[in-house]
Amino acid sequence: MHHGQPCTQAELPALKMVDRTAGKGASAVIHCASCDMRRPMNEAQGEAGRAKLPQCRGRHPHLDAFEPKGCRNETRLMLVGASNLWFPATQSIIVMPESQEEQASDLADRVRTALGDKLAKYRDNLELIRDLLDDRVDVTDLSDHDLKQVLQAASAPTDTPEEQEEKLRDWDPVDFLVPEWRYLLRDIVGTRVEDPKSGLTLATRNRGGALRPEITRVLAVERLRKVNALVGFTRIDDMDRVGDLPRRLAPLTRTSRPSWTVATEDRGEGIFLQLDENAVAAWEKHVLDTDLWRLHREAHRRNFERRFSDTAGQIDPDSRLKPPRYWLVHTLAHILIRELALTCGYSAASLSERLYAWPAAEGRDPAAGILICTTASDSDGTLGGLVQLSEPTRLQRVVGSALRKAARCSSDPICSKRTPQDPEDFLHGAACHCCVMASETSCERANRFLDRRFLLNLPGSDLSFFHTHE
């Protein structure tokens, strides 16, 4: 406003933005109410305007603080309300019953945190240890033998900062989903199981005679709790993986490692579907050798390399490309959400997906499944309309109708033949808002990695996973 100089009339001048020509670009005029100076915003546009923009001050307005060493980045002009202005970095989990190994590890961590340096000093004095842990960690039900094992686990060497940094860099968000997947695959004694602590309630469902044979397991998730935590936010680029974020993730607190973060706990219901792993593996092997997958892979590489993020040049784009089974499961989830919304009583925007789709890797078995759920923040949760559709006759009708409608799109043949060609870098194939794409509240990947050709044979394509009935 003042061309780098202080206001001549006030130490903290009042600035106003006046815009009387809406819809004509950056036509607003900034007016200083103290000294009556004016400057139009269009001076900041284009290459010439970039030189007029001030240097970033490194200010975090939400923390009322500045970067200790300042900021070297240049400022950029962006429209207020642009969808890429900022992206929340969130992590969510479905609260699952803990295994014995997880309970023991959690107890050892809490004991280590509570005792600190006193752990090594008084580890052999169990009576004193019990007194020190009183009102901090409940160990009253543990025998002396069990307490010794907990103290031994708590005394085990912890990772060095370098090892922690390496684990953070290599950590895959899929690790959050592995315990959920393993629990959902457990055999249920009887027809229903309820965990009092987590509130998770699962019920078995028989497969209807007309249900597609590629779907091998159906569970009604009558009750669940979902916890969503905000760990920070990014600018320009959405969060890809947590290991990329040390420099890009804007902090939530002035301390480098906060002891807590903002989170919500929602209660609801859902339907879990598991696909035939043998069929998925064979189909995926075939897709990996096709020209369509090669074009998707090349488009993803172009998209990744064009990101503003500094980390894009340090990472192999193929390591971030979702495998074909993810495209399959993701597309199936979207068409089911659209079909379920017609009869379950909830809008499509109220339904969300949780995708379990990864090939076999060290420490985890392959997965191909979907949890479609709806949650609410009140203590009563939801009303059961979604769970009712897991009943055999209703579910087979929903799946059949969803696949039948996915074979046609009002944008065909343009949609059915859409394939990225250089220099295009979009991350979807035969998918658009008329047939597959869902709202932002439903999709975990912003409508990326979708292609109807992986579900069904469209004109000119023979890559379908669901085979046509004779």
C-alpha positions as CSV (number, residue, x, y, z in Angstrom):
1,M,0.0,0.0,0.0
2,H,2.7,2.5,1.0
3,H,5.4,1.1,-1.3
4,G,7.5,-0.2,1.5
5,Q,7.4,3.0,3.6
6,P,5.4,3.6,6.8
7,C,2.2,5.5,6.8
8,T,2.8,9.2,7.4
9,Q,-0.4,9.6,9.5
10,A,-0.6,6.5,11.7
11,E,1.7,3.8,13.1
12,L,-1.0,1.2,12.6
13,P,-3.1,2.5,9.7
14,A,-6.5,1.1,8.9
15,L,-6.7,-0.5,5.4
16,K,-9.8,-1.1,3.4
17,M,-10.5,-3.0,0.2
18,V,-13.0,-1.5,-2.2
19,D,-14.3,-3.6,-5.1
20,R,-17.0,-2.2,-7.3
21,T,-16.3,-4.3,-10.4
22,A,-16.9,-7.9,-9.3
23,G,-16.0,-10.6,-11.8
24,K,-13.2,-8.7,-13.6
25,G,-10.1,-10.2,-11.9
26,A,-8.1,-8.4,-9.3
27,S,-9.9,-5.1,-9.7
28,A,-10.1,-4.3,-6.0
29,V,-8.5,-1.1,-4.7
30,I,-6.7,-1.0,-1.3
31,H,-7.4,2.3,0.5
32,C,-5.6,3.6,3.6
33,A,-8.1,5.3,5.7
34,S,-5.4,7.2,7.6
35,C,-3.4,8.9,4.8
36,D,-5.9,8.4,2.0
37,M,-3.4,6.6,-0.3
38,R,-4.8,4.1,-2.8
39,R,-3.3,1.3,-4.8
40,P,-5.1,-1.2,-7.1
41,M,-4.6,-4.9,-6.7
42,N,-4.0,-5.5,-10.4
43,E,-0.5,-4.1,-9.9
44,A,0.3,-7.4,-8.3
45,Q,-0.8,-9.5,-11.3
46,G,1.5,-11.1,-13.9
47,E,5.3,-11.3,-14.1
48,A,5.7,-7.5,-13.6
49,G,3.5,-7.6,-10.5
50,R,5.6,-10.3,-8.8
51,A,8.5,-7.9,-8.5
52,K,6.2,-5.5,-6.6
53,L,5.1,-8.0,-4.0
54,P,6.8,-7.7,-0.6
55,Q,9.0,-10.5,0.9
56,C,7.2,-13.0,3.2
57,R,7.6,-12.0,6.8
58,G,7.3,-15.5,8.1
59,R,4.2,-14.6,10.2
60,H,1.9,-17.3,11.6
61,P,-1.3,-15.4,12.3
62,H,-3.0,-18.3,14.0
63,L,0.0,-18.5,16.5
64,D,0.6,-14.8,16.8
65,A,4.2,-15.5,16.1
66,F,6.9,-15.3,13.4
67,E,9.4,-17.8,12.0
68,P,12.6,-17.6,14.2
69,K,14.9,-17.3,11.2
70,G,12.5,-15.5,9.0
71,C,11.2,-16.8,5.6
72,R,13.0,-16.8,2.3
73,N,9.9,-17.6,0.2
74,E,8.4,-15.2,-2.2
75,T,4.8,-14.1,-1.8
76,R,2.2,-15.0,-4.5
77,L,-1.1,-13.5,-5.4
78,M,-4.0,-15.9,-4.8
79,L,-7.7,-15.4,-5.0
80,V,-9.5,-15.4,-1.6
81,G,-11.5,-18.6,-1.4
82,A,-9.4,-20.6,-3.8
83,S,-9.6,-24.3,-3.0
84,N,-5.8,-24.6,-2.9
85,L,-5.3,-21.8,-0.4
86,W,-4.8,-24.2,2.4
87,F,-5.3,-28.0,3.0
88,P,-5.9,-29.5,6.4
89,A,-3.6,-32.3,7.3
90,T,-5.7,-34.8,9.1
91,Q,-5.4,-38.4,10.3
92,S,-8.4,-40.6,11.2
93,I,-8.9,-44.0,12.7
94,I,-11.7,-46.4,13.4
95,V,-11.5,-47.3,17.1
96,M,-10.8,-51.0,17.3
97,P,-10.3,-53.4,20.2
98,E,-6.7,-53.6,21.2
99,S,-4.8,-56.9,21.0
100,Q,-2.8,-58.1,23.9
101,E,0.4,-57.0,22.2
102,E,-0.9,-53.5,21.7
103,Q,-2.1,-53.3,25.2
104,A,1.3,-54.3,26.6
105,S,3.1,-51.9,24.4
106,D,0.8,-49.0,25.3
107,L,1.2,-49.7,29.0
108,A,5.0,-49.8,28.7
109,D,4.9,-46.5,26.9
110,R,2.8,-44.9,29.6
111,V,5.0,-46.3,32.4
112,R,8.1,-45.0,30.6
113,T,6.6,-41.5,30.2
114,A,5.3,-41.4,33.8
115,L,8.5,-42.5,35.5
116,G,11.1,-40.8,33.3
117,D,14.6,-41.0,34.8
118,K,13.3,-42.8,37.9
119,L,12.6,-45.9,35.8
120,A,16.2,-47.0,35.7
121,K,16.9,-45.9,39.3
122,Y,14.1,-47.8,41.0
123,R,13.2,-50.5,38.6
124,D,14.0,-53.3,41.0
125,N,12.0,-51.8,43.8
126,L,8.4,-52.8,42.9
127,E,6.8,-51.3,45.9
128,L,8.3,-47.9,45.3
129,I,7.4,-48.2,41.6
130,R,3.8,-48.9,42.5
131,D,3.8,-45.8,44.8
132,L,5.3,-43.6,42.0
133,L,2.7,-44.8,39.5
134,D,-0.2,-44.3,41.9
135,D,-2.9,-42.0,40.3
136,R,-0.8,-41.8,37.1
137,V,-0.8,-45.3,35.6
138,D,-3.1,-48.0,37.0
139,V,-1.0,-51.2,37.7
140,T,-2.9,-52.4,40.7
141,D,-4.2,-55.4,38.9
142,L,-0.8,-56.5,37.8
143,S,1.1,-59.2,39.6
144,D,4.8,-58.7,40.5
145,H,5.8,-60.9,37.6
146,D,3.6,-59.0,35.1
147,L,4.9,-55.7,36.4
148,K,8.5,-56.8,36.0
149,Q,7.7,-57.6,32.4
150,V,6.2,-54.2,31.9
151,L,9.2,-52.5,33.4
152,Q,11.5,-54.5,31.3
153,A,9.6,-53.5,28.1
154,A,9.6,-49.8,29.3
155,S,13.4,-50.0,29.9
156,A,14.2,-51.2,26.4
157,P,16.3,-48.8,24.4
158,T,14.3,-46.2,22.5
159,D,15.0,-45.0,19.0
160,T,17.6,-42.4,18.5
161,P,16.5,-39.1,16.9
162,E,18.1,-40.2,13.6
163,E,16.2,-43.5,13.8
164,Q,13.0,-41.7,14.6
165,E,13.6,-39.4,11.6
166,E,14.1,-42.3,9.3
167,K,11.0,-44.1,10.5
168,L,9.0,-40.8,10.0
169,R,10.4,-40.5,6.5
170,D,9.6,-44.1,5.6
171,W,6.2,-44.3,7.4
172,D,3.3,-45.2,5.2
173,P,-0.2,-44.0,6.1
174,V,-1.4,-47.5,5.2
175,D,0.0,-48.6,8.5
176,F,-3.1,-46.9,10.2
177,L,-5.4,-49.2,8.2
178,V,-3.7,-52.5,8.7
179,P,-5.0,-53.2,12.3
180,E,-8.5,-52.3,11.1
181,W,-8.3,-54.7,8.2
182,R,-7.0,-57.5,10.3
183,Y,-9.8,-57.1,12.9
184,L,-12.5,-57.0,10.2
185,L,-11.2,-60.3,8.8
186,R,-11.5,-62.1,12.1
187,D,-14.0,-64.9,12.4
188,I,-17.0,-63.9,14.5
189,V,-18.3,-66.4,17.0
190,G,-22.0,-66.5,16.5
191,T,-23.7,-63.8,14.4
192,R,-22.7,-60.7,16.3
193,V,-19.8,-59.4,18.4
194,E,-19.7,-56.2,20.5
195,D,-16.6,-54.7,22.2
196,P,-17.7,-52.7,25.2
197,K,-14.6,-50.5,25.3
198,S,-14.4,-49.4,21.7
199,G,-18.1,-49.7,21.0
200,L,-17.4,-51.5,17.8
201,T,-20.3,-53.8,16.9
202,L,-20.1,-56.2,14.0
203,A,-22.7,-58.6,12.6
204,T,-22.3,-61.3,10.0
205,R,-24.3,-61.2,6.8
206,N,-25.0,-64.1,4.5
207,R,-24.2,-63.6,0.9
208,G,-27.3,-63.4,-1.3
209,G,-27.5,-65.8,-4.1
210,A,-27.5,-63.0,-6.7
211,L,-24.6,-61.1,-5.1
212,R,-21.6,-60.8,-7.3
213,P,-19.2,-63.7,-6.7
214,E,-16.2,-61.4,-6.6
215,I,-17.5,-60.1,-3.2
216,T,-16.6,-62.8,-0.7
217,R,-17.4,-61.3,2.7
218,V,-20.1,-58.9,4.1
219,L,-20.2,-57.4,7.5
220,A,-22.8,-55.1,9.0
221,V,-20.9,-52.5,11.2
222,E,-23.8,-51.7,13.5
223,R,-21.8,-49.3,15.6
224,L,-18.4,-47.7,15.3
225,R,-16.4,-44.7,16.6
226,K,-14.2,-42.7,14.3
227,V,-11.6,-40.3,15.6
228,N,-10.4,-37.5,13.3
229,A,-7.3,-35.5,14.4
230,L,-5.9,-32.3,12.8
231,V,-2.1,-32.4,12.8
232,G,-1.5,-29.2,10.9
233,F,-2.1,-27.7,7.4
234,T,-0.3,-27.2,4.1
235,R,-0.4,-24.5,1.5
236,I,-0.6,-24.9,-2.3
237,D,-0.3,-28.7,-2.1
238,D,-2.4,-31.3,-0.3
239,M,-0.6,-33.6,2.1
240,D,0.7,-36.7,0.3
241,R,2.6,-38.5,3.0
242,V,3.7,-37.4,6.4
243,G,7.3,-38.0,5.6
244,D,7.2,-35.1,3.1
245,L,6.0,-32.6,5.6
246,P,8.8,-31.4,7.9
247,R,9.2,-28.2,5.9
248,R,5.8,-27.9,4.4
249,L,3.5,-28.6,7.3
250,A,2.5,-25.4,9.1
251,P,2.6,-26.0,12.8
252,L,-0.4,-25.8,15.1
253,T,1.6,-24.7,18.2
254,R,4.8,-22.7,18.8
255,T,6.5,-25.8,20.2
256,S,7.9,-28.3,17.7
257,R,6.1,-31.3,19.1
258,P,2.7,-30.6,20.7
259,S,1.5,-32.9,23.4
260,W,-2.1,-32.9,22.1
261,T,-4.0,-31.8,19.0
262,V,-7.6,-30.9,18.0
263,A,-9.7,-34.0,17.3
264,T,-13.3,-35.0,17.0
265,E,-15.0,-38.3,17.8
266,D,-17.9,-39.3,15.6
267,R,-20.2,-42.3,16.0
268,G,-22.0,-44.1,13.3
269,E,-22.5,-47.3,11.2
270,G,-21.3,-48.9,8.0
271,I,-21.1,-51.8,5.6
272,F,-17.9,-53.7,5.0
273,L,-17.2,-55.6,1.8
274,Q,-14.2,-57.8,1.0
275,L,-13.2,-58.8,-2.5
276,D,-11.8,-62.1,-3.6
277,E,-8.0,-61.7,-3.1
278,N,-7.1,-64.3,-5.7
279,A,-9.3,-62.7,-8.3
280,V,-7.9,-59.2,-7.5
281,A,-4.3,-60.4,-7.6
282,A,-4.8,-62.0,-11.0
283,W,-6.7,-59.0,-12.4
284,E,-4.0,-56.6,-11.1
285,K,-1.2,-58.6,-12.6
286,H,-3.0,-58.3,-16.0
287,V,-3.6,-54.6,-15.7
288,L,0.0,-53.7,-14.8
289,D,1.0,-54.8,-18.3
290,T,-1.6,-52.8,-20.3
291,D,-1.2,-49.5,-22.2
292,L,-3.9,-47.9,-20.1
293,W,-2.0,-48.4,-16.9
294,R,1.2,-47.1,-18.6
295,L,-0.7,-43.9,-19.6
296,H,-2.0,-43.5,-16.0
297,R,1.5,-44.0,-14.7
298,E,3.0,-41.4,-17.0
299,A,0.2,-38.9,-16.2
300,H,0.9,-39.4,-12.5
301,R,4.6,-38.8,-13.0
302,R,3.8,-35.5,-14.8
303,N,1.4,-34.5,-12.1
304,F,3.9,-35.3,-9.4
305,E,6.8,-33.4,-11.0
306,R,4.7,-30.3,-11.6
307,R,3.8,-29.9,-8.0
308,F,5.1,-26.7,-6.2
309,S,6.4,-28.8,-3.4
310,D,10.2,-28.9,-3.0
311,T,9.9,-32.6,-2.1
312,A,8.6,-33.6,-5.5
313,G,12.2,-33.7,-6.9
314,Q,13.4,-36.0,-4.2
315,I,10.9,-38.8,-4.4
316,D,10.2,-41.5,-7.1
317,P,6.7,-40.7,-8.3
318,D,6.0,-44.4,-8.8
319,S,6.3,-45.0,-5.1
320,R,3.2,-42.7,-4.6
321,L,1.1,-44.1,-7.4
322,K,-1.8,-46.1,-6.0
323,P,-1.8,-49.7,-7.4
324,P,-4.5,-50.9,-9.8
325,R,-6.4,-52.6,-7.0
326,Y,-6.8,-49.2,-5.3
327,W,-8.3,-47.7,-8.5
328,L,-10.7,-50.7,-8.6
329,V,-11.8,-50.5,-4.9
330,H,-12.0,-46.7,-5.0
331,T,-14.2,-46.7,-8.1
332,L,-16.4,-49.4,-6.6
333,A,-16.8,-47.4,-3.4
334,H,-17.9,-44.3,-5.3
335,I,-20.6,-46.1,-7.4
336,L,-21.9,-47.8,-4.2
337,I,-22.1,-44.5,-2.3
338,R,-24.1,-43.0,-5.1
339,E,-26.5,-46.0,-5.1
340,L,-26.8,-46.3,-1.3
341,A,-27.7,-42.7,-0.9
342,L,-30.9,-43.3,-2.9
343,T,-32.4,-45.6,-0.3
344,C,-30.4,-45.5,3.0
345,G,-31.9,-42.1,4.2
346,Y,-28.6,-40.3,4.2
347,S,-27.3,-37.9,1.5
348,A,-24.3,-39.0,-0.6
349,A,-22.3,-36.2,1.1
350,S,-22.9,-37.9,4.5
351,L,-21.5,-41.2,3.4
352,S,-17.7,-41.7,3.4
353,E,-15.3,-44.4,2.2
354,R,-12.5,-46.2,4.0
355,L,-10.4,-48.1,1.5
356,Y,-8.3,-51.2,2.3
357,A,-6.3,-51.8,-0.9
358,W,-2.7,-52.6,-1.0
359,P,-0.6,-55.6,-2.3
360,A,1.4,-57.8,-0.1
361,A,4.4,-56.1,1.6
362,E,6.8,-56.7,4.5
363,G,4.7,-56.8,7.7
364,R,1.3,-56.8,6.1
365,D,-0.9,-59.1,4.0
366,P,-2.6,-57.9,0.8
367,A,-6.0,-56.2,1.2
368,A,-8.9,-55.5,-1.1
369,G,-12.0,-54.2,0.7
370,I,-14.3,-51.2,1.5
371,L,-15.9,-49.8,4.6
372,I,-18.7,-47.4,3.6
373,C,-19.8,-45.5,6.7
374,T,-21.7,-42.5,8.0
375,T,-21.0,-40.8,11.2
376,A,-22.4,-38.0,13.4
377,S,-20.8,-36.0,16.2
378,D,-23.6,-36.5,18.7
379,S,-23.5,-39.3,21.3
380,D,-26.4,-41.2,19.8
381,G,-24.6,-41.7,16.5
382,T,-26.8,-42.5,13.4
383,L,-30.1,-44.2,12.9
384,G,-29.3,-47.5,11.2
385,G,-30.6,-46.8,7.7
386,L,-27.2,-47.7,6.1
387,V,-26.8,-51.0,8.1
388,Q,-30.2,-52.2,7.0
389,L,-29.0,-52.2,3.4
390,S,-26.4,-54.9,4.3
391,E,-29.2,-57.5,4.4
392,P,-28.7,-60.0,1.5
393,T,-31.6,-59.2,-0.7
394,R,-31.1,-55.4,-0.4
395,L,-27.3,-55.5,-0.8
396,Q,-27.4,-57.6,-3.9
397,R,-29.9,-55.2,-5.4
398,V,-27.8,-52.2,-4.5
399,V,-24.6,-53.7,-6.0
400,G,-26.3,-54.9,-9.1
401,S,-27.9,-51.5,-9.7
402,A,-24.7,-49.6,-9.1
403,L,-22.7,-51.7,-11.6
404,R,-25.5,-51.5,-14.2
405,K,-25.6,-47.7,-13.9
406,A,-21.8,-47.4,-14.0
407,A,-21.8,-48.9,-17.5
408,R,-23.5,-45.8,-18.8
409,C,-22.7,-42.1,-18.3
410,S,-24.5,-39.1,-19.8
411,S,-21.0,-37.8,-20.9
412,D,-20.2,-40.9,-22.9
413,P,-18.5,-41.6,-25.2
414,I,-16.2,-38.7,-24.0
415,C,-16.1,-40.0,-20.5
416,S,-15.7,-43.7,-21.3
417,K,-12.7,-43.0,-23.6
418,R,-11.0,-40.4,-21.4
419,T,-7.3,-41.3,-21.1
420,P,-4.5,-38.8,-20.2
421,Q,-2.1,-38.0,-23.0
422,D,1.0,-35.9,-22.8
423,P,0.9,-33.1,-21.6
424,E,-2.2,-33.9,-19.6
425,D,-1.7,-34.8,-16.0
426,F,-5.2,-35.6,-14.6
427,L,-5.3,-38.6,-12.2
428,H,-8.5,-40.3,-13.4
429,G,-9.7,-42.1,-16.5
430,A,-13.3,-43.0,-17.4
431,A,-14.8,-41.0,-14.5
432,C,-16.7,-37.7,-14.2
433,H,-19.2,-36.0,-12.0
434,C,-22.0,-37.6,-14.0
435,C,-21.1,-41.2,-13.2
436,V,-18.5,-41.8,-10.5
437,M,-17.1,-38.7,-8.8
438,A,-18.3,-37.9,-5.3
439,S,-18.3,-34.9,-3.0
440,E,-15.2,-33.8,-1.0
441,T,-16.7,-35.1,2.2
442,S,-17.1,-38.6,0.8
443,C,-13.8,-39.1,-1.1
444,E,-10.5,-39.6,0.7
445,R,-8.5,-38.8,-2.5
446,A,-10.2,-35.7,-3.9
447,N,-11.7,-37.8,-6.8
448,R,-8.3,-39.0,-8.0
449,F,-7.5,-42.6,-9.0
450,L,-10.9,-43.5,-10.5
451,D,-11.6,-45.4,-13.8
452,R,-14.8,-47.2,-14.7
453,R,-12.9,-49.4,-17.1
454,F,-11.4,-51.3,-14.2
455,L,-14.9,-52.2,-13.0
456,L,-16.7,-53.0,-16.3
457,N,-16.0,-53.5,-20.0
458,L,-16.7,-50.2,-21.7
459,P,-16.6,-49.7,-25.5
460,G,-13.0,-50.4,-26.6
461,S,-11.9,-51.8,-23.2
462,D,-11.6,-55.3,-21.8
463,L,-10.1,-54.7,-18.3
464,S,-13.1,-55.3,-16.2
465,F,-12.8,-57.0,-12.8
466,F,-16.6,-57.8,-12.6
467,H,-17.3,-60.3,-15.3
468,T,-20.5,-60.1,-17.2
469,H,-23.0,-62.8,-16.3
470,E,-24.0,-65.1,-19.1
